[in-house]
Amino acid sequence: AWVDLILTANHSDNKIFFNGTLMTIERGQILTSVRKLSERWRWSKDRTHRFLKVLAQDGMIVKDSDNERTLITLVNYGIYQLETAD
């Protein structure tokens, strides 16, 4: 699941419409829901919540949730990406 989050995160800033609002999803962020992650990983919602809570407590992610969406920010996202020099 951790590798899936890394691979799913935005590689660059993007603007999207969500519920009629223009949002900027930054590099290293994922706009999703716990339900969608649970389905993707074939886990229960409780297991998914616990996993995300552990990652947040360990400082690996910052999670911002409401009833409509979950915004996950991967802390130190650049470490997990192969950066090339120009």
Backbone torsions as a table, in degrees:
resi	resn	phi	psi	omega
1	ALA	NA	-38.5	179.3
2	TRP	-62.8	-45.8	179.1
3	VAL	-63.0	-38.1	178.3
4	ASP	-61.5	-41.5	177.4
5	LEU	-62.1	-43.4	179.1
6	ILE	-61.1	-43.9	-178.0
7	LEU	-72.5	-26.0	-177.6
8	THR	-85.2	-23.5	-175.7
9	ALA	-60.5	148.7	177.5
10	ASN	-61.1	135.2	178.5
11	HIS	-86.5	-15.5	175.9
12	SER	-152.1	165.1	179.0
13	ASP	-63.4	139.1	178.1
14	ASN	-138.7	147.7	173.2
15	LYS	-105.7	133.2	178.9
16	ILE	-135.0	157.3	170.9
17	PHE	-91.5	128.9	176.4
18	PHE	-136.3	117.7	-178.1
19	ASN	52.1	43.8	176.1
20	GLY	77.5	8.1	-179.4
21	THR	-120.6	138.4	176.1
22	LEU	-81.5	121.2	-179.4
23	MET	-119.4	145.3	172.1
24	THR	-99.9	120.1	175.0
25	ILE	-102.1	116.5	-172.4
26	GLU	-83.2	165.7	175.5
27	ARG	-54.8	130.8	179.8
28	GLY	87.1	8.4	178.5
29	GLN	-112.6	156.7	177.2
30	ILE	-133.3	126.1	172.7
31	LEU	-100.7	116.3	-173.9
32	THR	-154.0	-159.5	172.0
33	SER	-143.3	158.5	177.4
34	VAL	-61.9	-38.1	178.6
35	ARG	-59.4	-46.3	-180.0
36	LYS	-63.8	-42.4	177.8
37	LEU	-63.9	-40.7	178.8
38	SER	-60.2	-43.7	178.2
39	GLU	-65.6	-43.3	-178.2
40	ARG	-61.8	-42.9	-177.0
41	TRP	-91.0	-4.9	-177.2
42	ARG	58.4	44.2	178.2
43	TRP	-116.6	161.9	171.7
44	SER	-72.4	160.4	177.5
45	LYS	-63.5	-36.6	178.9
46	ASP	-63.0	-43.7	178.9
47	ARG	-62.9	-41.7	179.3
48	THR	-63.6	-44.9	176.4
49	HIS	-57.5	-45.9	-179.1
50	ARG	-62.9	-42.2	179.7
51	PHE	-61.1	-48.0	-180.0
52	LEU	-64.8	-36.2	178.1
53	LYS	-63.5	-42.7	178.3
54	VAL	-63.3	-44.0	178.6
55	LEU	-61.5	-40.8	179.7
56	ALA	-67.3	-42.7	179.7
57	GLN	-64.4	-31.3	179.9
58	ASP	-84.5	-2.1	178.1
59	GLY	79.1	16.3	-179.7
60	MET	-84.3	-29.0	178.4
61	ILE	-137.0	162.5	166.4
62	VAL	-120.6	126.2	-176.5
63	LYS	-113.5	127.9	177.1
64	ASP	-122.2	111.7	-174.4
65	SER	-125.4	153.4	165.6
66	ASP	-143.3	-166.7	-176.5
67	ASN	-70.5	-15.0	-174.2
68	GLU	-107.4	-23.7	-173.8
69	ARG	-161.3	163.5	173.8
70	THR	-128.0	124.4	175.8
71	LEU	-105.5	117.3	-179.2
72	ILE	-108.5	127.5	175.5
73	THR	-110.4	121.5	177.4
74	LEU	-81.5	117.6	179.4
75	VAL	-70.5	136.7	-178.7
76	ASN	58.1	39.3	-177.8
77	TYR	-53.4	-39.1	-177.1
78	GLY	-60.3	-26.4	178.4
79	ILE	-62.8	-32.6	-176.4
80	TYR	-86.5	-1.3	-177.9
81	GLN	-111.8	144.0	175.5
82	LEU	-78.4	106.9	179.9
83	GLU	-88.8	132.2	179.1
84	THR	-110.3	146.0	177.6
85	ALA	-80.3	147.5	179.0
86	ASP	-78.8	NA	NA
